[in-house]
Amino acid sequence: MVKNVYTTLSSENFDVSDIKFNRDGLVPVIAQCVHSGTILMMAWMNNQSVKKTIDTKDMYYFSRSRNQLWKKGETSGNFQRLRELRLDCDSDTLLALIEQTGVACHTGVRSCFFKSLHDEKND
């Protein structure tokens, strides 16, 4: 287990009312593994999902296609537990430091960020 260095980096606390939700009432959130630092996924949250996540420590997101809250792992078993929630300097993006059970991506891989624009022909 990697030591959690993130807690020493925090210098300010924030309140949910500090979050600048977009015109649809949503804010992007990046889920990052608290142990490895791997960026696992990006999703959307609304005020209700942020509050439910903070209250339960389980990650809740807002599905734009279904127009409803969803608990990560509820159907897949690939749950996420919140360890720390951070707000960026512009107050319009969240970073969730989480413990991931199983994989994060719906394709069955650990991280949703497995595609690369790297072009071997130009090396």
Order of alpha helices (4+ residues) and beta strands (2+ residues): beta-beta-alpha-beta-beta-beta-beta
